[in-house]
């Protein structure tokens, strides 16, 4: 098919019209109408990649000051649409909580590092002056998840463009409408600040096949993959450089020295955040036996509903599709991923208050709820004989992902042992897991945490190549 502006628009209109009913229910202003104009939305990966290549070349001809203005405009565009983006994501994917998604979008807009992250390094000695600078890769291919659709695109776009790249996104098919809208919104902001068109591109119908085309396309210089184990394995087969942000199963250890009042508050807030669909959210609580009952009382007083043995059996039967265990990551039942605790409770015939944040399930260490990344507010708690046993179980049920771990303790030796043993990209001590990604904790934010390939919390500098330029024997001026 010949690619013309008219037929691209028509195709995008068709796709987005089919989503409109879903996204626009409840009288929300059309989030799809802007995307339907086709700003960055293409019929296939080839045309998207070629447009992104041209945009990258145009970006290289712009000043750094223009790039700074573009990033500022992108941040403002998101901040002006927080509720709209959150609402559209919940409606389209059927997952998560509006207010939490709006908070995630705000943090992505405000705290994703920009151009200031690209710091040149100099060496000066008797042999002259050497400058090391950070150069763009060119065109980045980015795969984004259904669980954080808008915030991953916002964070990736700010970081990757700040680094001088253009991007072709292949979003999760179940978030294609809101992803196209986010890309369109950001592209408009870029152009309004003097940047080129199509710096951010996507396809109207993202699929596994279009992701595969991205992995192999000659115009793509770097792959960045944010998702579960399947997509990480698929991307790693590509001959291109891959930055992979894969799954986690973050354990949360609580020992007998912890501030239990704070731990109870932090754990309910963390495990309930966006209905536990975030990869860093605490997924299992491993409590030292001597304080387990007191901790459970704190969890209940903060909005956890504790299930009986029979209710745990019923909920496990519903929410686990493939039971995880030692050496096997398992998989949740997608129907319940990201659903409210009250919705999951109702599915087993249990009425709980609508504001119930988590369903708390005391189980044995071998239970599948402990070993499977559920991505929903069904949270297992295991009693451990002492803190070392809890840390050892934490290490095992994290499956070696080296993603995220949390600990509540005031014992410096135990905190230090867990930090070393877990060897994770993110270790949060005495807070909610989300405090570690810029919500109420020091540091920048990231929605692409690259544990398998080791970059950790990605930032603008992550998406650059290092280049050295040496002047021999001159310009040491002291
Ligand atoms: P998912 O793996 O189902 O999908 C992620 C993306 O990969 C989507 O765009 C999907 O279309 C694509 N994809 C899936 N299988 C593929 C394949 N074989 N080939 C090519 N593309 C493929 O994940 P999801 O349900 O959208 O997100 C949840 C998962 O992502 C969880 O495991 C979570 O821990 C992980 N995640 C990790 C991070 C991180 O920063 N490390 C961030 C968000 C989500």
Boltz pocket constraint, residues with backbone or C-beta under 6 A from the ligand:
constraints:
  - pocket:
      binder: B
      contacts: [[A, 143], [A, 144], [A, 145], [A, 146], [A, 147], [A, 148], [A, 170], [A, 171], [A, 172], [A, 173], [A, 207], [A, 208], [A, 211], [A, 212], [A, 226], [A, 227], [A, 228], [A, 229], [A, 230], [A, 231], [A, 234], [A, 245], [A, 246], [A, 247], [A, 248], [A, 277], [A, 278], [A, 279], [A, 373], [A, 447], [A, 448], [A, 449], [A, 450], [A, 451]]
      max_distance: 6.0
